[in-house]
Amino acid sequence: MNYVFHPDAVLEFEEAVRYYRARGPVLGDRFAAKVRFAIRRILDTGAMARAEE
């Protein structure tokens, strides 16, 4: 399943990544990875729920 961020959400996400990168070399990358992981879990959970119907 695909997803699309609202344009304002993309800007906010990118800003947050920059914020965390400024505080530590890997913090921004970790933050981005956690957000992407959470999105995948949400999508997978939705797909599982539909499969059970």
PDB file as gemmi writes it, atoms N, CA and C in Angstrom:
CRYST1    1.000    1.000    1.000  90.00  90.00  90.00 P 1                      
ATOM      1  N   MET A   1       0.845  -1.176   0.000  1.00  0.00           N  
ATOM      2  CA  MET A   1       0.000   0.000   0.000  1.00  0.00           C  
ATOM      3  C   MET A   1       0.893   1.242   0.000  1.00  0.00           C  
ATOM      4  N   ASN A   2       0.464   2.246  -0.672  1.00  0.00           N  
ATOM      5  CA  ASN A   2       1.215   3.500  -0.754  1.00  0.00           C  
ATOM      6  C   ASN A   2       0.612   4.545   0.172  1.00  0.00           C  
ATOM      7  N   TYR A   3       1.391   5.571   0.428  1.00  0.00           N  
ATOM      8  CA  TYR A   3       0.911   6.690   1.224  1.00  0.00           C  
ATOM      9  C   TYR A   3       1.467   7.973   0.631  1.00  0.00           C  
ATOM     10  N   VAL A   4       0.813   9.052   0.953  1.00  0.00           N  
ATOM     11  CA  VAL A   4       1.248  10.374   0.491  1.00  0.00           C  
ATOM     12  C   VAL A   4       1.186  11.321   1.676  1.00  0.00           C  
ATOM     13  N   PHE A   5       2.270  12.037   1.895  1.00  0.00           N  
ATOM     14  CA  PHE A   5       2.287  13.070   2.921  1.00  0.00           C  
ATOM     15  C   PHE A   5       1.645  14.343   2.378  1.00  0.00           C  
ATOM     16  N   HIS A   6       0.923  15.029   3.217  1.00  0.00           N  
ATOM     17  CA  HIS A   6       0.452  16.369   2.887  1.00  0.00           C  
ATOM     18  C   HIS A   6       1.699  17.237   2.702  1.00  0.00           C  
ATOM     19  N   PRO A   7       1.708  18.159   1.737  1.00  0.00           N  
ATOM     20  CA  PRO A   7       2.899  18.989   1.507  1.00  0.00           C  
ATOM     21  C   PRO A   7       3.422  19.693   2.765  1.00  0.00           C  
ATOM     22  N   ASP A   8       2.534  20.161   3.617  1.00  0.00           N  
ATOM     23  CA  ASP A   8       2.979  20.797   4.857  1.00  0.00           C  
ATOM     24  C   ASP A   8       3.637  19.782   5.791  1.00  0.00           C  
ATOM     25  N   ALA A   9       3.147  18.555   5.783  1.00  0.00           N  
ATOM     26  CA  ALA A   9       3.730  17.508   6.620  1.00  0.00           C  
ATOM     27  C   ALA A   9       5.129  17.154   6.134  1.00  0.00           C  
ATOM     28  N   VAL A  10       5.330  17.162   4.818  1.00  0.00           N  
ATOM     29  CA  VAL A  10       6.666  16.898   4.263  1.00  0.00           C  
ATOM     30  C   VAL A  10       7.643  17.951   4.763  1.00  0.00           C  
ATOM     31  N   LEU A  11       7.237  19.201   4.701  1.00  0.00           N  
ATOM     32  CA  LEU A  11       8.113  20.281   5.172  1.00  0.00           C  
ATOM     33  C   LEU A  11       8.411  20.137   6.658  1.00  0.00           C  
ATOM     34  N   GLU A  12       7.403  19.804   7.443  1.00  0.00           N  
ATOM     35  CA  GLU A  12       7.599  19.639   8.879  1.00  0.00           C  
ATOM     36  C   GLU A  12       8.521  18.457   9.177  1.00  0.00           C  
ATOM     37  N   PHE A  13       8.330  17.365   8.450  1.00  0.00           N  
ATOM     38  CA  PHE A  13       9.180  16.189   8.624  1.00  0.00           C  
ATOM     39  C   PHE A  13      10.632  16.526   8.293  1.00  0.00           C  
ATOM     40  N   GLU A  14      10.856  17.181   7.159  1.00  0.00           N  
ATOM     41  CA  GLU A  14      12.215  17.550   6.761  1.00  0.00           C  
ATOM     42  C   GLU A  14      12.851  18.505   7.765  1.00  0.00           C  
ATOM     43  N   GLU A  15      12.057  19.420   8.286  1.00  0.00           N  
ATOM     44  CA  GLU A  15      12.550  20.356   9.289  1.00  0.00           C  
ATOM     45  C   GLU A  15      12.959  19.615  10.571  1.00  0.00           C  
ATOM     46  N   ALA A  16      12.150  18.648  10.960  1.00  0.00           N  
ATOM     47  CA  ALA A  16      12.466  17.864  12.149  1.00  0.00           C  
ATOM     48  C   ALA A  16      13.738  17.049  11.952  1.00  0.00           C  
ATOM     49  N   VAL A  17      13.917  16.476  10.774  1.00  0.00           N  
ATOM     50  CA  VAL A  17      15.141  15.727  10.487  1.00  0.00           C  
ATOM     51  C   VAL A  17      16.352  16.655  10.589  1.00  0.00           C  
ATOM     52  N   ARG A  18      16.252  17.837  10.007  1.00  0.00           N  
ATOM     53  CA  ARG A  18      17.365  18.803  10.102  1.00  0.00           C  
ATOM     54  C   ARG A  18      17.639  19.183  11.552  1.00  0.00           C  
ATOM     55  N   TYR A  19      16.581  19.394  12.330  1.00  0.00           N  
ATOM     56  CA  TYR A  19      16.717  19.754  13.739  1.00  0.00           C  
ATOM     57  C   TYR A  19      17.517  18.679  14.486  1.00  0.00           C  
ATOM     58  N   TYR A  20      17.118  17.418  14.309  1.00  0.00           N  
ATOM     59  CA  TYR A  20      17.799  16.335  15.015  1.00  0.00           C  
ATOM     60  C   TYR A  20      19.219  16.133  14.490  1.00  0.00           C  
ATOM     61  N   ARG A  21      19.446  16.284  13.208  1.00  0.00           N  
ATOM     62  CA  ARG A  21      20.813  16.168  12.668  1.00  0.00           C  
ATOM     63  C   ARG A  21      21.725  17.243  13.245  1.00  0.00           C  
ATOM     64  N   ALA A  22      21.177  18.424  13.493  1.00  0.00           N  
ATOM     65  CA  ALA A  22      21.979  19.504  14.065  1.00  0.00           C  
ATOM     66  C   ALA A  22      22.387  19.177  15.505  1.00  0.00           C  
ATOM     67  N   ARG A  23      21.658  18.301  16.169  1.00  0.00           N  
ATOM     68  CA  ARG A  23      21.947  17.944  17.549  1.00  0.00           C  
ATOM     69  C   ARG A  23      22.832  16.717  17.674  1.00  0.00           C  
ATOM     70  N   GLY A  24      22.965  15.989  16.610  1.00  0.00           N  
ATOM     71  CA  GLY A  24      23.824  14.805  16.626  1.00  0.00           C  
ATOM     72  C   GLY A  24      23.882  14.201  15.241  1.00  0.00           C  
ATOM     73  N   PRO A  25      25.053  13.717  14.876  1.00  0.00           N  
ATOM     74  CA  PRO A  25      25.250  13.234  13.495  1.00  0.00           C  
ATOM     75  C   PRO A  25      24.258  12.166  13.036  1.00  0.00           C  
ATOM     76  N   VAL A  26      23.837  11.305  13.947  1.00  0.00           N  
ATOM     77  CA  VAL A  26      22.927  10.231  13.517  1.00  0.00           C  
ATOM     78  C   VAL A  26      21.494  10.420  13.988  1.00  0.00           C  
ATOM     79  N   LEU A  27      21.238  11.425  14.813  1.00  0.00           N  
ATOM     80  CA  LEU A  27      19.890  11.588  15.357  1.00  0.00           C  
ATOM     81  C   LEU A  27      18.846  11.821  14.274  1.00  0.00           C  
ATOM     82  N   GLY A  28      19.174  12.619  13.282  1.00  0.00           N  
ATOM     83  CA  GLY A  28      18.224  12.876  12.201  1.00  0.00           C  
ATOM     84  C   GLY A  28      17.888  11.622  11.423  1.00  0.00           C  
ATOM     85  N   ASP A  29      18.912  10.822  11.147  1.00  0.00           N  
ATOM     86  CA  ASP A  29      18.686   9.577  10.418  1.00  0.00           C  
ATOM     87  C   ASP A  29      17.855   8.595  11.243  1.00  0.00           C  
ATOM     88  N   ARG A  30      18.140   8.540  12.538  1.00  0.00           N  
ATOM     89  CA  ARG A  30      17.353   7.658  13.411  1.00  0.00           C  
ATOM     90  C   ARG A  30      15.895   8.107  13.471  1.00  0.00           C  
ATOM     91  N   PHE A  31      15.701   9.408  13.592  1.00  0.00           N  
ATOM     92  CA  PHE A  31      14.338   9.936  13.637  1.00  0.00           C  
ATOM     93  C   PHE A  31      13.586   9.575  12.356  1.00  0.00           C  
ATOM     94  N   ALA A  32      14.214   9.826  11.210  1.00  0.00           N  
ATOM     95  CA  ALA A  32      13.574   9.522   9.925  1.00  0.00           C  
ATOM     96  C   ALA A  32      13.264   8.036   9.815  1.00  0.00           C  
ATOM     97  N   ALA A  33      14.183   7.191  10.251  1.00  0.00           N  
ATOM     98  CA  ALA A  33      13.960   5.748  10.185  1.00  0.00           C  
ATOM     99  C   ALA A  33      12.791   5.335  11.074  1.00  0.00           C  
ATOM    100  N   LYS A  34      12.689   5.929  12.256  1.00  0.00           N  
ATOM    101  CA  LYS A  34      11.582   5.599  13.168  1.00  0.00           C  
ATOM    102  C   LYS A  34      10.236   6.022  12.584  1.00  0.00           C  
ATOM    103  N   VAL A  35      10.205   7.190  11.952  1.00  0.00           N  
ATOM    104  CA  VAL A  35       8.959   7.652  11.334  1.00  0.00           C  
ATOM    105  C   VAL A  35       8.561   6.709  10.199  1.00  0.00           C  
ATOM    106  N   ARG A  36       9.516   6.348   9.364  1.00  0.00           N  
ATOM    107  CA  ARG A  36       9.213   5.444   8.241  1.00  0.00           C  
ATOM    108  C   ARG A  36       8.763   4.071   8.738  1.00  0.00           C  
ATOM    109  N   PHE A  37       9.410   3.596   9.810  1.00  0.00           N  
ATOM    110  CA  PHE A  37       9.016   2.314  10.406  1.00  0.00           C  
ATOM    111  C   PHE A  37       7.574   2.385  10.913  1.00  0.00           C  
ATOM    112  N   ALA A  38       7.240   3.467  11.597  1.00  0.00           N  
ATOM    113  CA  ALA A  38       5.878   3.636  12.123  1.00  0.00           C  
ATOM    114  C   ALA A  38       4.855   3.656  10.988  1.00  0.00           C  
ATOM    115  N   ILE A  39       5.189   4.334   9.903  1.00  0.00           N  
ATOM    116  CA  ILE A  39       4.279   4.384   8.753  1.00  0.00           C  
ATOM    117  C   ILE A  39       4.085   2.987   8.178  1.00  0.00           C  
ATOM    118  N   ARG A  40       5.179   2.229   8.035  1.00  0.00           N  
ATOM    119  CA  ARG A  40       5.062   0.862   7.517  1.00  0.00           C  
ATOM    120  C   ARG A  40       4.179   0.010   8.423  1.00  0.00           C  
ATOM    121  N   ARG A  41       4.342   0.157   9.742  1.00  0.00           N  
ATOM    122  CA  ARG A  41       3.504  -0.622  10.675  1.00  0.00           C  
ATOM    123  C   ARG A  41       2.038  -0.256  10.536  1.00  0.00           C  
ATOM    124  N   ILE A  42       1.769   1.027  10.401  1.00  0.00           N  
ATOM    125  CA  ILE A  42       0.376   1.467  10.217  1.00  0.00           C  
ATOM    126  C   ILE A  42      -0.196   0.873   8.935  1.00  0.00           C  
ATOM    127  N   LEU A  43       0.561   0.937   7.862  1.00  0.00           N  
ATOM    128  CA  LEU A  43       0.090   0.391   6.585  1.00  0.00           C  
ATOM    129  C   LEU A  43      -0.096  -1.117   6.666  1.00  0.00           C  
ATOM    130  N   ASP A  44       0.860  -1.806   7.309  1.00  0.00           N  
ATOM    131  CA  ASP A  44       0.754  -3.264   7.442  1.00  0.00           C  
ATOM    132  C   ASP A  44      -0.443  -3.650   8.296  1.00  0.00           C  
ATOM    133  N   THR A  45      -0.682  -2.926   9.370  1.00  0.00           N  
ATOM    134  CA  THR A  45      -1.815  -3.215  10.244  1.00  0.00           C  
ATOM    135  C   THR A  45      -3.129  -3.018   9.491  1.00  0.00           C  
ATOM    136  N   GLY A  46      -3.189  -1.959   8.700  1.00  0.00           N  
ATOM    137  CA  GLY A  46      -4.388  -1.722   7.895  1.00  0.00           C  
ATOM    138  C   GLY A  46      -4.609  -2.824   6.885  1.00  0.00           C  
ATOM    139  N   ALA A  47      -3.529  -3.299   6.277  1.00  0.00           N  
ATOM    140  CA  ALA A  47      -3.634  -4.380   5.301  1.00  0.00           C  
ATOM    141  C   ALA A  47      -4.086  -5.662   5.979  1.00  0.00           C  
ATOM    142  N   MET A  48      -3.585  -5.933   7.181  1.00  0.00           N  
ATOM    143  CA  MET A  48      -4.003  -7.123   7.903  1.00  0.00           C  
ATOM    144  C   MET A  48      -5.469  -7.056   8.297  1.00  0.00           C  
ATOM    145  N   ALA A  49      -5.914  -5.895   8.711  1.00  0.00           N  
ATOM    146  CA  ALA A  49      -7.310  -5.732   9.103  1.00  0.00           C  
ATOM    147  C   ALA A  49      -8.234  -5.991   7.908  1.00  0.00           C  
ATOM    148  N   ARG A  50      -7.841  -5.495   6.742  1.00  0.00           N  
ATOM    149  CA  ARG A  50      -8.660  -5.714   5.549  1.00  0.00           C  
ATOM    150  C   ARG A  50      -8.677  -7.188   5.164  1.00  0.00           C  
ATOM    151  N   ALA A  51      -7.554  -7.873   5.357  1.00  0.00           N  
ATOM    152  CA  ALA A  51      -7.468  -9.294   5.006  1.00  0.00           C  
ATOM    153  C   ALA A  51      -8.369 -10.137   5.913  1.00  0.00           C  
ATOM    154  N   GLU A  52      -8.584  -9.678   7.140  1.00  0.00           N  
ATOM    155  CA  GLU A  52      -9.400 -10.441   8.089  1.00  0.00           C  
ATOM    156  C   GLU A  52     -10.900 -10.254   7.854  1.00  0.00           C  
ATOM    157  N   GLU A  53     -11.291  -9.267   7.082  1.00  0.00           N  
ATOM    158  CA  GLU A  53     -12.720  -8.995   6.870  1.00  0.00           C  
ATOM    159  C   GLU A  53     -13.382 -10.052   6.051  1.00  0.00           C  
TER     160      GLU A  53                                                      
END                                                                             
